[in-house]
Amino acid sequence: MKADKYERITNLNLACFLYALDCPIAGVNPIDRNQKEFAFVKTDRLEELVWTYKFGEKDDENLLVNVHKLEYARRYLLDRINE
């Protein structure tokens, strides 16, 4: 059986971080009445960024994000959640 080609994330902050770093998002899906998940196309870069976000050193350069891109990503994803 083929492995899932999407990384499913429910953490809004992580989703904003990934989207701001140009990781392609496939969609926003409802899990239940109060929660949604973000489906990102699974790539090696995406998996590396998720690991770095969760477990990496605080001063890792891969965690640096342009504040304007991060704010745009947050607004965009919040709009997608509220559609």
C-alpha positions in Angstrom: 0.0 0.0 0.0 1.3 3.4 -0.9 2.2 5.7 2.0 0.0 8.8 2.4 1.3 11.7 0.3 0.0 14.3 2.7 1.3 15.5 6.1 -1.8 16.3 8.2 -1.3 19.0 10.7 -3.7 20.5 13.3 -1.3 23.0 14.8 -2.1 26.4 13.4 1.3 27.8 14.3 3.2 25.0 12.6 0.9 25.3 9.5 1.6 29.1 9.3 5.4 28.4 9.6 5.3 25.8 6.8 3.1 27.9 4.5 5.3 31.0 5.1 8.3 28.9 3.9 6.4 28.0 0.7 5.5 24.5 1.5 2.5 23.6 -0.8 -0.8 23.2 1.0 -3.3 20.8 -0.5 -6.3 21.7 1.6 -8.0 22.4 4.9 -10.2 19.6 6.1 -12.7 19.4 9.0 -11.9 16.8 11.6 -14.9 17.5 13.8 -17.1 20.4 14.6 -14.4 22.4 16.4 -11.2 21.4 14.7 -9.6 21.4 11.2 -6.5 19.9 9.8 -4.1 21.3 7.2 -2.9 18.9 4.5 0.5 19.7 3.2 2.2 17.8 0.3 4.7 15.5 1.9 8.3 16.2 0.8 11.7 15.7 2.3 12.0 19.5 3.0 8.6 19.5 4.7 9.5 16.6 7.0 12.8 18.3 7.8 11.0 21.6 8.7 8.5 19.9 10.8 11.2 18.1 12.7 13.2 21.3 13.1 10.1 23.2 14.3 9.3 20.5 16.9 12.7 19.4 18.1 15.4 21.6 16.6 17.7 24.1 18.4 16.1 27.4 19.0 18.9 29.2 17.1 18.6 27.0 14.0 18.5 29.2 10.8 15.8 27.0 9.3 13.4 28.5 11.9 13.9 32.0 10.5 10.8 33.3 8.7 10.1 36.7 7.2 7.6 38.3 9.5 5.5 39.6 6.7 5.2 36.2 5.1 4.4 34.7 8.4 1.6 37.2 9.1 0.2 36.7 5.6 0.2 32.9 6.1 -1.6 33.3 9.4 -4.3 35.5 7.9 -4.7 33.3 4.8 -5.0 30.1 6.9 -7.4 31.7 9.3 -9.6 32.7 6.4 -9.4 29.2 5.0 -10.5 27.8 8.4 -13.5 30.2 8.6 -14.8 29.5 5.1 
